């Protein structure tokens, strides 16, 4: 059973517009969430995280929103740039201590110049 | 954050052979993990590499197929044994270097089994 879901395998956005990537989870014990970006031939790179005690976390062009009651989070990228074209993975874990991280299937974002 | 080096970056191997992948970190880390990304799939945790003791394997992964060593706090190896084409994947080393920090990844090893 997939505990972290990203229902959109791909997304295309015009440069300068907002990209919204969605993620749903089923395990109510998850309380720490991360987003990673992956380019081909590279390892995933950490982007931004959010703890369940917050509903929003912002870092530059990237904002993550968490809706615990809906078990849903989203990553907003504003404005989108061609260099943002990559696969984005949503990930989750229980707590902030050392524990395994569960990844979603990923969403491939294409930002069109 | 920790700098993670993985070797080899890619390899093409014959069915039935074994490949050992090395992961070197530039600082001591408590937790090291090995992940696999099959073509078009997400990242799946293979095992946690424990320093000085046997690795902890996830469901579906066994020590005979994926033996792991971790002789110290900066180095680990993953061996893919008796390979078949289904083992063609990207294998990723990752580390957790401090409390409340995110998981960091190496660049991965792209393995093709023919």
Boltz contact constraints between the chains, C-beta under 6 A:
constraints:
  - contact:
      token1: [A, 34]
      token2: [B, 102]
      max_distance: 6.0
  - contact:
      token1: [A, 42]
      token2: [B, 107]
      max_distance: 6.0
  - contact:
      token1: [A, 43]
      token2: [B, 92]
      max_distance: 6.0
  - contact:
      token1: [A, 43]
      token2: [B, 105]
      max_distance: 6.0
  - contact:
      token1: [A, 43]
      token2: [B, 106]
      max_distance: 6.0
  - contact:
      token1: [A, 43]
      token2: [B, 107]
      max_distance: 6.0
  - contact:
      token1: [A, 43]
      token2: [B, 108]
      max_distance: 6.0
  - contact:
      token1: [A, 44]
      token2: [B, 105]
      max_distance: 6.0
  - contact:
      token1: [A, 46]
      token2: [B, 102]
      max_distance: 6.0
  - contact:
      token1: [A, 49]
      token2: [B, 102]
      max_distance: 6.0
  - contact:
      token1: [A, 96]
      token2: [B, 100]
      max_distance: 6.0
  - contact:
      token1: [A, 98]
      token2: [B, 31]
      max_distance: 6.0
  - contact:
      token1: [A, 98]
      token2: [B, 96]
      max_distance: 6.0
  - contact:
      token1: [A, 100]
      token2: [B, 45]
      max_distance: 6.0
  - contact:
      token1: [A, 101]
      token2: [B, 103]
      max_distance: 6.0
  - contact:
      token1: [A, 103]
      token2: [B, 42]
      max_distance: 6.0
  - contact:
      token1: [A, 103]
      token2: [B, 43]
      max_distance: 6.0
  - contact:
      token1: [A, 105]
      token2: [B, 42]
      max_distance: 6.0
  - contact:
      token1: [A, 106]
      token2: [B, 42]
      max_distance: 6.0
